[in-house]
Amino acid sequence: MKLRWNKQLIIAYKNTFESPEGKIVLEDLKKKAPLLTNGISPNTDMNTLLLLEGQSNVLKHIYRMLSRDPNEEQVERARIERRIS
């Protein structure tokens, strides 16, 4: 797995989702694809669970990108995240 963070991409995420309009869109996405799906019934089918997981992963990726410092040492960050995941 090759991990390489693109400084311009991080800045683009920040410009998009930290703008007033971006914050509105992010709030809407959180309502549509909750990060934590409490209250899932034990009878929920596998397809629904996979859909919820996929939606959650998209939001997690957005938040991960927003938490990055575009000036941070990229190699060290990749090593740390590889150990965590």
N, C-alpha and C positions, 0 to 999 in steps of 0.2 A: 504494500500500500504506500503510495507516494504522497507525502504531505508537503505542500508548498503553498504558502499564503501569498497572495498577490496584494500588494499594498494598494493599488488602485481599486481593486475589488472591495477591500475592506472599507475604503473611503466612500465608495459608491453605496454600499449598504448603509453606512452611517448617514450620508447625505439623504438617502431615500427615507429611512425609517426613523430618523431623529428630527425630520422636518415636521411642522404642525400637521400637514396632510398625511405624512407617513405614520405618525403616531395614531391618527384616526384609523388608518388602514390596518395597522398592527393590532389595535384593540378589536376591530371587527374580525380579524383572522383568529384572535384568541377565543372569541365567542363561537366561531364556526369549527375550530379545531383545538379543543382544550388541551393544554399541556398535560394536565393530570386528569385522567378519566376515572374519578371516584364514582361509585354507584353503578358500575357495570354489573349487570346481572350475570350470575353463573351460567345462565342459559343463553347468553349472547353467542351468536354463531361466529365461527372462525373468520369468515369474510369481513364481518363488521369489525372485529377486533383488529384485523390487519389494516383495514381502512383507517381506523382511529390511530393506530400506531404510525402509519405513514403520514397522516396529517400532523401528528405530534412531532415527528422527526423534522418536518419542514420548519415548524416554529422554533424548535431547538436549534436548528442550523442558523436561522435568522438571529436569534439571541446570541449564539456563539460568535457570529460575525460582528455583532454590535459590541460585544465585550472585548474584542481584540484591539490592540494598539497597533496602528499601521506602521509605527516606527520600531516596534519590538523586534528583537533578534528572531528571525524566522526559523532558523534551524533548531534553536533551543525550544521554542514553542512547539514545534513539530514533535520533538523527542518527548516532551512532557505529555502532550495529548495522546501520543501513541501508547505511553505507559498507562494512561487513565482508561482508554477505551479497550 
